[in-house]
């Protein structure tokens, strides 16, 4: 797609991860990578927010992973292996999903190459249950599983979860800012590699209704775009955008919103690759 860049084997990899095993309300996240690519045709390659153009950047669209539908454990193994392959080539990676559980497989790979990676979690939901209906591998449990991998986390914008989850995050997060985006944590981690995970349901359903688990009271698109731009001077080694469920929005507007966010994340990773290569 024009929006996603044309250079093969580029410095930044776009990878579709159509995982859709444990979505608890409205499934359909497996269709998100395809719909984001299609909707990219509605988005210009130039970002006036970052003053950058994807056509001038080295972007490699690596297509979509093939995953065994319904098998979360096997899917995570495949995701980890694929991400390791790209990291071994020195690439920065944007994964587009797909349900949020995919981030566990991705971060396992990143931790191999960046042992002190910091996971920045931007989401309407805490995703920190110990189990969901007895299952440890669930999109409702992904942050707890990531923390158990020894990865430090920053939690931003959570507005929904069990009381016990909020208590867990207050204790376990390096920085916890419910209800709002904040960069206050950044002054203490300026030298660390950062991974940004965005669940698109962080946006209010008025702006993006096509998600697996909509939650009223969210932020606006421009707030999220501004936050991404404010990360431009930091060492962003990877990112993901998850939980778009295109069939839940027949208008297609949610997929266009996702395409816009993907553009900004790709450009952010391009900046990081340029200024922090070899770090």
C-alpha positions as CSV (number, residue, x, y, z in Angstrom):
1,X,0.0,0.0,0.0
2,X,1.2,3.5,-0.8
3,X,0.6,4.7,2.8
4,X,2.7,1.9,4.2
5,X,5.9,2.6,2.2
6,X,7.5,0.8,-0.7
7,X,11.1,0.0,0.3
8,X,11.7,-3.7,1.0
9,X,14.1,-4.9,3.7
10,X,13.8,-1.4,5.3
11,X,15.0,-0.2,8.7
12,X,11.4,-0.4,10.2
13,X,9.3,-3.5,9.8
14,X,5.5,-3.5,9.7
15,X,4.2,-6.9,10.6
16,X,0.5,-8.0,10.7
17,X,-0.3,-10.3,13.7
18,X,-3.9,-11.5,13.2
19,X,-4.2,-13.2,16.5
20,X,-7.9,-13.6,17.6
21,X,-8.0,-16.4,20.3
22,X,-9.2,-14.9,23.5
23,X,-11.2,-11.7,22.8
24,X,-13.9,-11.8,25.4
25,X,-16.6,-9.6,23.9
26,X,-16.5,-8.9,20.2
27,X,-14.1,-11.1,18.2
28,X,-12.8,-10.1,14.8
29,X,-9.4,-8.7,15.5
30,X,-7.9,-11.1,13.0
31,X,-9.3,-8.9,10.2
32,X,-7.6,-5.8,11.5
33,X,-4.2,-5.9,9.6
34,X,-6.0,-6.3,6.3
35,X,-8.4,-3.5,7.0
36,X,-5.7,-1.2,8.2
37,X,-3.8,-1.7,5.0
38,X,-6.9,-1.1,2.9
39,X,-7.8,2.0,4.9
40,X,-4.3,3.4,4.5
41,X,-5.3,4.4,1.0
42,X,-7.5,7.1,2.6
43,X,-4.5,8.5,4.5
44,X,-1.7,10.7,3.1
45,X,1.8,9.4,3.4
46,X,2.9,12.8,4.8
47,X,2.4,13.6,8.5
48,X,2.0,17.3,9.3
49,X,2.3,16.3,13.0
50,X,5.9,15.0,12.6
51,X,6.7,16.8,9.4
52,X,7.8,13.5,7.9
53,X,6.7,11.4,4.9
54,X,6.6,7.6,4.7
55,X,7.7,7.8,1.1
56,X,11.0,9.2,2.3
57,X,11.5,6.5,4.9
58,X,12.8,2.9,4.8
59,X,9.7,0.9,5.6
60,X,9.4,-2.9,5.1
61,X,5.9,-4.2,5.1
62,X,6.5,-7.9,5.9
63,X,2.9,-9.0,5.5
64,X,1.0,-11.1,8.0
65,X,2.0,-14.0,10.2
66,X,0.1,-17.3,9.7
67,X,-1.2,-18.3,13.1
68,X,-3.2,-21.4,14.3
69,X,-6.6,-20.0,15.0
70,X,-7.7,-20.8,18.6
71,X,-4.3,-21.9,19.9
72,X,-2.9,-19.1,22.0
73,X,0.2,-20.8,23.2
74,X,1.3,-21.9,19.8
75,X,0.5,-18.5,18.3
76,X,2.7,-16.8,21.0
77,X,5.6,-19.1,20.1
78,X,5.3,-18.3,16.4
79,X,5.1,-14.5,17.2
80,X,8.2,-14.6,19.3
81,X,10.2,-16.5,16.7
82,X,9.2,-14.1,13.9
83,X,10.0,-11.0,16.0
84,X,13.4,-12.5,16.9
85,X,14.2,-13.0,13.3
86,X,13.6,-9.3,12.5
87,X,15.4,-8.1,15.6
88,X,18.4,-10.2,14.7
89,X,18.6,-8.0,11.5
90,X,18.6,-4.8,13.7
91,X,15.1,-3.7,12.7
92,X,12.6,-1.6,14.7
93,X,9.2,-3.3,14.5
94,X,5.6,-2.2,14.5
95,X,3.1,-5.1,15.0
96,X,-0.5,-4.6,14.1
97,X,-3.1,-6.9,15.5
98,X,-4.8,-8.7,16.5
99,X,-5.7,-9.0,20.1
100,X,-3.6,-7.7,23.0
101,X,-2.3,-11.1,24.0
102,X,0.1,-10.9,21.0
103,X,2.2,-8.4,23.0
104,X,3.3,-11.2,25.3
105,X,5.0,-13.1,22.4
106,X,6.4,-9.8,21.0
107,X,7.9,-8.6,24.3
108,X,9.5,-12.0,25.0
109,X,11.5,-11.5,21.8
110,X,12.3,-7.9,22.6
111,X,13.6,-8.9,26.1
112,X,16.1,-11.2,24.5
113,X,17.7,-8.3,22.6
114,X,16.9,-5.5,25.0
115,X,17.0,-6.9,28.5
116,X,16.1,-3.6,30.1
117,X,13.2,-2.8,27.7
118,X,10.4,-0.7,29.3
119,X,6.8,-1.6,28.2
120,X,4.5,1.4,27.9
121,X,0.9,0.2,28.0
122,X,-1.7,2.6,26.7
123,X,-5.2,1.1,27.1
124,X,-8.7,1.6,28.4
125,X,-8.4,-1.6,30.4
126,X,-5.9,-2.8,33.0
127,X,-5.5,-6.2,31.4
128,X,-3.9,-7.4,34.6
129,X,-6.1,-10.3,35.9
130,X,-4.3,-13.4,37.1
131,X,-6.7,-15.4,35.0
132,X,-9.9,-15.0,33.0
133,X,-12.4,-17.8,33.4
134,X,-9.5,-20.0,34.5
135,X,-7.3,-19.1,31.6
136,X,-3.9,-17.6,32.2
137,X,-3.4,-16.7,28.5
138,X,-6.0,-14.1,27.8
139,X,-6.1,-10.5,26.5
140,X,-7.5,-9.7,30.0
141,X,-4.2,-11.0,31.6
142,X,-1.5,-9.9,29.2
143,X,0.0,-7.2,31.4
144,X,0.4,-9.5,34.4
145,X,2.0,-12.1,32.2
146,X,4.4,-9.5,30.8
147,X,5.3,-8.3,34.3
148,X,6.0,-11.9,35.3
149,X,8.6,-12.0,32.5
150,X,10.5,-9.5,34.5
151,X,9.6,-6.5,32.2
152,X,9.1,-3.1,33.8
153,X,5.8,-1.5,32.8
154,X,4.3,2.0,32.6
155,X,0.5,2.0,32.6
156,X,-1.4,5.0,31.1
157,X,-5.1,5.8,30.6
158,X,-6.7,2.7,32.2
159,X,-10.3,3.4,33.1
160,X,-11.7,-0.1,33.4
161,X,-10.7,-3.1,35.5
162,X,-11.2,-5.0,38.7
163,X,-10.3,-3.1,41.9
164,X,-7.7,-5.7,42.5
165,X,-6.1,-4.9,39.1
166,X,-5.8,-1.3,39.9
167,X,-4.2,-2.2,43.2
168,X,-1.8,-4.6,41.4
169,X,-0.8,-1.9,38.9
170,X,-0.2,0.7,41.6
171,X,2.2,-1.7,43.2
172,X,3.9,-3.2,40.1
173,X,4.0,-0.4,37.6
174,X,7.1,1.8,37.3
175,X,4.6,4.6,36.7
176,X,0.8,4.5,36.8
177,X,-1.3,7.2,35.4
178,X,-5.0,6.1,35.1
179,X,-7.4,8.1,33.0
180,X,-4.8,10.2,31.2
181,X,-1.7,10.2,29.1
182,X,1.4,11.5,30.8
183,X,5.1,11.7,30.0
184,X,6.1,12.4,33.6
185,X,7.8,9.0,33.8
186,X,10.2,9.7,30.9
187,X,12.8,11.8,32.9
188,X,13.8,8.7,34.8
189,X,14.1,6.3,31.8
190,X,15.8,8.5,29.1
191,X,18.5,6.0,28.4
192,X,16.3,2.9,28.2
193,X,14.9,1.2,25.1
194,X,11.1,1.8,25.1
195,X,8.3,-0.3,23.7
196,X,4.9,1.3,23.1
197,X,1.8,-0.8,23.1
198,X,-1.4,0.9,22.2
199,X,-4.8,-0.8,22.6
200,X,-7.0,1.3,20.3
201,X,-9.9,1.1,22.7
202,X,-8.0,3.7,24.7
203,X,-9.9,6.1,22.4
204,X,-13.4,7.0,23.2
205,X,-15.9,4.9,21.3
206,X,-17.3,8.1,19.7
207,X,-14.0,8.3,17.8
208,X,-13.3,4.6,17.4
209,X,-16.3,2.2,17.9
210,X,-14.8,-0.7,16.0
211,X,-13.0,-2.4,18.9
212,X,-13.4,-5.7,20.7
213,X,-14.2,-4.2,24.1
214,X,-15.5,-0.6,23.9
215,X,-15.3,1.5,27.0
216,X,-16.9,5.0,27.3
217,X,-14.9,7.9,28.7
218,X,-11.8,7.7,26.6
219,X,-9.3,10.1,25.0
220,X,-9.6,11.8,21.7
221,X,-7.5,10.9,18.6
222,X,-5.6,14.1,18.7
223,X,-4.5,13.5,22.2
224,X,-3.0,10.1,21.2
225,X,-1.3,11.6,18.1
226,X,0.2,14.4,20.2
227,X,1.6,11.8,22.7
228,X,3.2,9.8,19.9
229,X,4.8,13.1,18.6
230,X,6.1,13.9,22.1
231,X,8.0,10.5,22.1
232,X,10.1,11.6,19.1
233,X,13.3,12.1,21.1
234,X,13.4,8.8,22.8
235,X,14.7,5.3,22.0
236,X,11.6,3.6,20.7
237,X,12.6,0.1,19.7
238,X,9.2,-1.3,18.9
239,X,5.5,-0.8,19.1
240,X,2.1,-2.4,18.5
241,X,-1.4,-1.3,17.8
242,X,-4.0,-3.9,18.9
243,X,-7.7,-4.7,19.4
244,X,-9.2,-3.1,16.3
245,X,-12.3,-5.2,15.4
246,X,-13.3,-3.8,12.0
247,X,-16.6,-5.7,11.7
248,X,-17.9,-3.8,14.7
249,X,-17.8,-0.6,12.7
250,X,-19.5,-1.0,9.3
251,X,-18.7,2.6,8.5
252,X,-15.0,1.8,8.3
253,X,-14.1,4.9,10.2
254,X,-12.3,3.0,13.0
255,X,-10.0,1.3,10.5
256,X,-9.1,4.8,9.0
257,X,-8.3,6.0,12.6
258,X,-6.1,2.9,13.0
259,X,-4.3,3.6,9.7
260,X,-3.6,7.2,10.9
261,X,-2.1,5.9,14.1
262,X,0.0,3.3,12.2
263,X,1.4,6.1,10.0
264,X,2.5,8.1,13.1
265,X,4.0,5.0,14.8
266,X,6.0,4.0,11.7
267,X,7.4,7.5,11.4
268,X,8.2,7.5,15.1
269,X,10.1,4.3,14.7
270,X,11.9,5.7,11.7
271,X,13.1,8.6,13.7
272,X,14.3,6.3,16.5
273,X,16.1,4.1,14.1
274,X,17.9,7.1,12.6
275,X,19.0,8.7,15.9
276,X,19.5,5.6,18.2
277,X,20.9,3.0,15.9
278,X,23.2,0.6,17.7
279,X,22.0,1.7,21.2
